[in-house]
Amino acid sequence: RGIAWALNAGWAECRGDFIARLDGDDVAHPQRLRVQLEYLQAHPSISILGGGFRTFREHRELRSREGLAAARQYRMTCHPILARWQMLFGCSLAHPPLGALPH
C-alpha cells in the first residue's frame, strides 16, 4: 500500500497530545522532543513545527566533528510568512524533525 498509506494509518491511531515523526534510520537530538513540546506549549497558536536536519551515510559520522562537518545540512524557513509562501511551491516542513499537536 505504500508509505503514505502507512503514515495516514499511523496518524489515525495516535491518541496522545503530541505527535513526533521519526523513521527507523533517523537519529534525533536527545532534547528534541522536550524542546519541541515546550515550544508548542508556550505558543498555543502553533500546531505544527519542524526544524533543520543533516543527512549522513553512517552513524559513526555523527561522532566526530569531521563527520558532522561533512554531513549535508538542511535549514528550513522559520518565519511564518515565508513558510506559507514556500508551501505554495512545495512543503517547507521536512519530516525527520516534525512535531505536531493533533487538532
Steps between C-alpha positions, in 0.01 A plus 500: 500500500796735540646743747226763464236245596709379795556855627130584474407178677748576778374858532144368536610278791674778695339565838754726671519875532815524286605324181865469399620332184823301492592241240694187588823638352468847659702617800348778712670744732447376860310819593291523182165392641533706818591816305221453246236427762603799714484725193155376402373546856641855516349593160141368492429652157752260344394142437783365281871570493814365349868578489820447314672168454817339369544201276775244554596160369620327816413552865869534592516823295299668776769429761770726358525866405626400156201273448255768609673757280475266199130426555269700277297742710150614411352810662131564470322835494401620847301814428125424472445717192796348314390149598149566363645642179726197453201269552363634170788327321578202720510388859705720732488238777743210488367184662803395713466787754120530475293543814127577518197535720212287363211748476 
